[in-house]
Amino acid sequence: MPIPVEMPKMSDTMEEGVLVSWLAEEGDAVSSGDIIAQVETDKATMDLEVYDDGVLLKKVIPAGAAVPIGGLIAVLGEAGEDISGLLAGYDGGAGVAHSEAPAASTGDGAIQPAEAAAPPQTTETAEPPVLADAGRVKSSPLARRLAEEHGVALQQIAGSGPEGRIVKRDVEAAIRQAVPGRSVDPGYSAAALEAPAEDAFETLPISQMRKTIARRLAESKYTSPHFYVTVDVDVEQAVAARARINAKAEAEGGVKISFNDLVTKACALALSRHPAANASWFEQEGVIRRHGQVHVAIAVAIDDGLVTPVIRHADRKGLAQIAAETRELARRARDRSLQPEDWEGSTFTTSNLGMYGVEEFTAIINPPNACILAIGAIRDEAVVRDGAIAPGKRMKLTLSSDHRVVDGAVAAAFVGTVRSYLEEPLSMLL
């Protein structure tokens, strides 16, 4: 009996994955636990392993295609086994995969690119578009999206795909015919066609990570009532303490700490004192969950966007341990080698743009957390001490809170505690 290999859910936020590369070929014998492909999720590139023994009878999805969770990727079974019945159960034999260049079935189960070089288009009377059941025009998802963005009626386009299916090139031809000399980009609206012909733009594919960032942060911003509390912190003692710690670490071959590590520790200790800020909103369950553990996520920028690896039990760890874990997690984030346990389960998040010279900003809450702390740059400026002007070092911290979970007084008390730890860093060691 043929065995389907489907796209698994590899992270808590994953909705689809991109099959980056195949590591096995059709006809290869595989065993449970063997890795047959690599899949790019919204967080990292991960190995796809099989859980059954058999022969890889068919690679259903080409490298580079995006596949939703549950979509058919491959078929295992015995050599020579008939798999047509299984393929027919997955959207006519082509799984439910989709990509920027949608694939089409040849009828025998093989997959070939549907977006080949476009045949010459003419303005002679074209064949009418082919209608699917109930009068729906047969078209690829990409063609429908492009037609909608540019205000083109699919009913007026003749399809050149299999069985008259309208594909991307057909819509592009229709747009060029309507506005000669204009280039077409699926990421632009119809208004873009009114730009001068000499305008140029670059089209970038949307990665799985970027799709997830867009979806989750849009949901957070427009469903969570954000409010913001900013404090200006005197960090002169914290800067001096860090210099002493790092001098000692350098002399003894220990781990140096960053200022961000100090903030992580201060937040972790403050969360243990203010459990109302160490919480999450779960609307479907009808509860607010106050977490008994303190797991601080740290936003790390990488080429495709950002990820938030987690320092677990941060309130119980020393500065050197926090520093070492943060650097290792940041390295693995940039290498795209993080695993689900590295990014799941945070109770609070920090985001630091101070190293870019940003003095103050507001961050969007990382759901299901109720709070995120935005860390600004350390500033040298004149301050008043004992009635006299003196040089000082200041830094702004802005807490974004979900008002469904955290009230203003709680937010103010929390950032006040963080500030007290940073202004008296010795208190974090007691």
C-alpha positions in Angstrom: 0.0 0.0 0.0 1.5 3.4 -1.0 2.4 5.7 1.9 2.0 9.5 1.5 4.6 11.8 2.9 2.9 15.1 3.8 4.2 18.5 4.9 4.4 18.4 8.7 3.8 21.3 11.1 7.4 22.2 12.1 6.7 25.2 14.2 3.8 26.7 16.2 3.3 29.5 13.6 4.0 27.5 10.4 1.3 27.4 7.8 3.3 26.3 4.8 6.9 25.3 4.0 9.2 25.6 1.0 10.9 22.4 -0.2 14.4 23.8 -0.5 16.1 20.7 -1.9 15.7 16.9 -2.3 18.3 14.7 -0.6 16.9 11.4 -2.0 16.0 10.3 -5.5 13.1 8.3 -6.9 13.9 4.6 -6.7 16.0 5.0 -3.5 15.2 2.7 -0.6 14.6 4.7 2.6 14.2 3.7 6.2 12.3 5.3 9.1 14.4 8.3 10.3 16.1 8.9 7.0 16.2 12.5 5.8 14.8 12.9 2.3 14.6 16.7 1.9 15.1 20.1 3.5 12.2 22.4 4.2 12.3 26.1 4.9 9.8 27.1 7.5 9.0 30.6 8.8 11.8 30.2 11.4 14.6 28.0 9.9 15.6 25.4 7.3 14.9 22.0 8.8 15.3 18.4 7.8 12.3 16.4 6.5 12.5 12.8 7.7 10.3 9.8 6.9 8.7 7.5 9.4 8.3 4.4 7.3 10.4 2.0 5.4 10.0 1.7 1.6 11.1 3.0 -1.8 10.8 6.6 -2.8 8.3 6.0 -5.6 7.6 9.7 -6.4 8.8 13.2 -5.6 5.5 15.0 -6.0 6.8 18.5 -5.3 9.7 20.2 -7.2 12.4 22.0 -5.2 11.4 25.6 -4.6 7.7 25.0 -4.3 5.7 26.1 -1.3 3.5 23.4 0.3 0.8 24.0 2.9 0.7 21.8 6.0 -0.8 18.5 5.0 0.2 18.9 1.3 1.6 15.8 -0.4 5.3 15.9 -0.9 6.3 12.4 -1.8 5.1 8.8 -2.0 6.7 5.7 -0.5 5.9 2.1 -1.2 7.0 -1.0 -2.8 8.9 -0.9 -6.1 6.5 -0.9 -9.1 3.5 -0.2 -6.9 0.5 1.7 -8.4 0.2 5.1 -6.8 -2.4 6.6 -9.1 -5.2 6.2 -6.6 -3.3 7.9 -3.8 -2.3 10.8 -6.1 -5.9 11.3 -7.3 -6.8 12.0 -3.7 -4.5 15.0 -3.5 -6.0 17.7 -5.8 -5.7 15.6 -9.0 -2.3 14.2 -8.4 -0.4 17.4 -7.9 -0.7 17.6 -4.1 -1.9 21.0 -2.9 1.5 22.6 -3.5 1.7 26.1 -4.9 4.6 28.4 -5.8 5.5 31.5 -7.7 5.6 29.2 -10.7 2.7 26.8 -10.2 3.3 23.3 -11.3 0.9 21.3 -13.5 0.3 17.6 -13.8 1.0 15.8 -17.0 -1.7 13.3 -16.3 0.7 10.4 -15.4 1.5 11.8 -12.1 4.7 13.7 -13.2 5.1 17.3 -12.4 6.4 19.9 -14.9 6.6 23.7 -14.7 3.4 25.3 -15.9 5.0 28.7 -16.4 7.1 27.9 -19.5 8.1 30.6 -21.9 5.0 32.4 -23.1 3.8 31.7 -26.6 3.3 34.6 -28.9 0.2 36.6 -28.0 -2.1 37.9 -30.7 -5.0 40.3 -30.8 -7.0 38.0 -33.1 -10.1 36.5 -31.7 -8.9 34.3 -28.9 -10.5 31.1 -27.7 -13.0 31.9 -24.9 -11.8 31.1 -21.4 -12.5 27.6 -20.1 -15.1 27.5 -17.3 -14.8 25.1 -14.4 -17.8 23.7 -12.6 -20.5 26.3 -11.7 -19.2 28.7 -14.3 -15.9 29.5 -12.4 -13.0 30.4 -14.7 -10.1 27.9 -14.4 -7.0 29.9 -13.3 -4.0 29.5 -11.0 -4.0 31.2 -7.6 -1.2 33.6 -8.8 -3.1 34.5 -11.9 -6.2 35.3 -9.9 -4.3 37.5 -7.5 -2.5 39.3 -10.3 -5.7 39.9 -12.1 -7.4 41.3 -9.0 -4.5 43.6 -8.2 -4.5 45.1 -11.7 -8.3 45.2 -12.2 -8.4 42.6 -15.1 -11.4 40.5 -15.7 -10.5 36.8 -15.9 -13.6 36.2 -18.1 -12.0 38.2 -20.9 -8.7 36.3 -20.9 -7.9 33.1 -22.9 -5.9 30.6 -20.9 -2.8 29.0 -22.3 -2.3 26.5 -19.5 -3.4 22.9 -19.3 -7.0 22.5 -20.4 -7.3 26.2 -21.0 -6.3 27.2 -17.4 -5.4 30.9 -17.1 -1.9 31.3 -15.7 0.3 34.2 -14.8 1.7 34.9 -18.3 -1.9 35.2 -19.7 -2.8 37.9 -17.2 0.5 39.7 -17.8 -0.2 39.7 -21.5 -3.6 41.1 -20.9 -2.2 43.9 -18.8 0.5 44.8 -21.3 -2.1 44.8 -24.0 -4.2 47.3 -22.0 -1.3 49.5 -21.2 1.5 49.0 -23.8 5.1 49.4 -22.8 4.4 48.8 -19.1 6.2 46.1 -17.1 4.1 43.9 -14.8 5.0 42.9 -11.2 2.5 40.9 -9.1 3.7 42.9 -6.0 2.3 46.2 -7.5 -1.2 47.5 -7.8 -2.8 48.8 -11.0 -1.7 52.3 -10.0 1.9 51.2 -10.6 1.1 51.0 -14.3 0.6 54.7 -14.4 4.3 55.3 -13.6 6.6 56.4 -16.3 7.9 53.6 -18.5 11.5 54.3 -17.5 10.8 53.6 -13.9 12.5 50.4 -12.6 11.8 48.2 -9.6 13.1 45.1 -8.1 10.8 42.2 -7.4 11.7 40.1 -4.3 10.0 36.8 -3.4 8.3 36.8 -0.1 10.0 34.2 2.2 8.1 32.0 4.6 9.6 34.0 7.5 8.5 37.3 6.0 5.0 36.0 5.4 4.7 34.9 9.0 6.2 38.2 10.3 3.6 40.1 8.3 0.7 37.9 9.4 1.5 37.7 13.1 2.5 41.3 13.6 -0.5 42.6 11.7 -2.7 40.4 13.9 -1.0 41.7 17.0 -1.1 45.3 16.1 -4.8 45.3 15.0 -6.2 42.9 17.6 -4.2 43.8 20.7 -4.8 47.3 22.1 -1.2 48.5 22.5 -0.2 51.2 24.9 3.3 52.5 25.6 5.2 53.5 28.7 8.7 55.2 28.3 11.3 55.7 31.0 14.7 57.5 30.8 17.3 55.5 32.7 20.6 56.7 34.2 22.9 53.9 33.1 26.2 55.3 34.2 26.7 52.7 36.9 25.6 49.9 34.6 28.1 51.0 31.9 30.9 51.1 34.6 29.9 47.7 36.0 29.9 46.1 32.6 33.4 47.5 31.9 34.7 46.0 35.2 33.0 42.6 34.5 34.4 42.4 31.0 37.9 43.4 32.2 37.8 40.6 34.7 36.4 38.1 32.0 39.2 39.1 29.6 41.9 38.5 32.2 40.4 35.1 33.2 39.3 34.0 29.8 35.6 34.2 30.7 32.6 35.3 28.7 32.2 39.1 28.1 28.7 40.5 28.5 26.9 43.1 26.4 24.6 45.8 27.7 21.7 43.9 26.2 22.6 41.0 28.6 22.2 43.4 31.5 18.8 44.5 30.3 17.7 40.8 29.8 18.7 40.1 33.4 17.0 43.2 34.7 13.8 42.3 32.8 13.8 38.7 34.0 14.2 39.8 37.7 11.4 42.4 37.2 9.1 39.9 35.7 9.5 37.6 38.7 8.4 40.6 40.9 5.5 41.6 38.6 3.8 38.4 37.4 1.0 40.4 35.8 3.4 41.5 33.1 4.7 37.9 32.6 1.4 36.9 31.0 -0.5 36.0 27.8 -3.9 36.5 26.4 -5.8 33.4 25.2 -9.1 34.5 23.9 -10.3 31.1 22.6 -9.8 29.6 26.0 -11.3 32.7 27.7 -8.3 33.1 30.1 -5.3 35.2 30.9 -2.3 33.0 31.7 0.2 34.2 34.2 3.3 32.2 33.7 5.2 30.6 36.6 8.5 30.6 34.7 10.4 33.6 33.1 11.4 32.9 29.5 12.8 36.0 27.8 12.8 36.1 24.0 15.4 38.3 22.3 14.7 39.7 18.8 17.6 38.8 16.5 17.8 40.4 13.0 18.7 38.1 10.1 18.7 38.6 6.4 15.0 37.5 5.9 13.6 39.4 8.9 13.9 38.6 12.5 13.5 35.6 14.9 13.1 35.6 18.7 15.1 32.8 20.3 14.4 32.3 24.0 16.6 32.5 27.1 14.7 30.1 29.5 14.6 30.7 33.2 16.5 33.9 32.7 15.7 35.1 36.2 17.7 32.2 37.6 20.8 32.6 35.3 23.9 34.7 35.8 25.0 37.3 33.4 27.8 35.2 31.9 25.4 32.3 31.2 22.8 34.7 29.7 25.6 36.2 27.5 26.9 32.8 26.3 23.4 31.5 25.5 22.4 34.7 23.7 25.5 34.6 21.4 25.0 30.9 20.6 21.3 31.4 19.8 22.1 34.5 17.7 24.7 32.5 15.7 22.2 29.7 15.1 19.6 32.2 14.1 21.8 33.7 11.4 22.8 30.1 10.3 19.1 29.2 10.1 19.7 26.2 12.3 17.4 27.0 15.2 15.0 24.3 16.3 11.4 24.8 17.5 12.4 24.4 21.2 14.8 27.4 20.7 12.0 29.9 19.8 8.8 28.5 21.4 7.4 29.3 24.8 8.5 32.8 25.5 6.7 34.9 28.2 8.3 38.3 27.4 10.3 39.8 24.5 13.0 42.5 24.2 14.0 44.3 21.0 17.2 46.4 20.9 17.9 49.0 18.2 20.3 51.0 20.3 23.3 49.6 18.4 22.0 51.3 15.3 21.9 54.7 17.1 18.1 54.7 17.6 17.4 56.6 20.7 13.7 55.6 21.1 11.1 53.5 19.4 8.0 51.4 20.0 7.8 47.7 19.3 4.9 45.5 18.3 4.0 42.9 20.8 5.1 39.4 20.0 2.0 37.2 20.5 1.0 35.6 22.8 3.2 37.7 25.0 1.5 40.6 26.7 4.6 42.9 26.7 7.7 43.7 24.7 10.5 46.1 25.7 12.1 48.4 23.1 15.7 49.3 24.1 17.3 52.6 22.8 20.8 53.8 22.4 23.0 54.9 25.3 23.3 58.7 25.1 26.1 61.0 26.5 24.4 64.1 27.8 24.5 66.7 30.5 22.6 65.9 33.6 21.9 67.7 36.9 23.5 66.2 40.0 23.2 67.8 43.4 22.3 71.1 41.7 25.2 71.1 39.3 25.5 70.1 35.6 27.7 67.0 35.0 28.3 64.6 32.2 26.0 61.6 32.3 24.8 58.5 30.4 21.1 57.9 29.7 19.0 55.4 27.8 15.3 55.2 27.0 13.2 52.1 27.5 9.7 51.8 26.0 7.4 49.1 27.1 4.6 48.1 24.7 1.7 46.3 26.6 -1.5 44.6 25.7 -4.1 46.6 27.6 -6.4 43.5 27.7 -3.8 42.0 30.1 -1.7 44.7 31.5 -3.0 47.9 33.1 -1.1 51.2 33.1 -0.1 51.0 36.7 1.3 47.5 36.2 3.3 48.6 33.2 4.6 51.7 35.1 5.6 49.6 38.1 7.4 47.0 35.9 9.5 49.5 33.9 10.3 51.3 37.2 11.7 48.0 38.6 13.8 47.5 35.4 15.1 51.0 35.7 16.0 50.5 39.4 18.0 47.3 38.5 20.0 49.1 35.8 20.6 52.2 37.9 21.9 50.0 40.8 23.3 47.0 38.9 24.8 45.5 42.0 21.2 44.7 43.1 20.9 42.2 40.3 23.7 40.1 41.9 22.1 40.0 45.3 
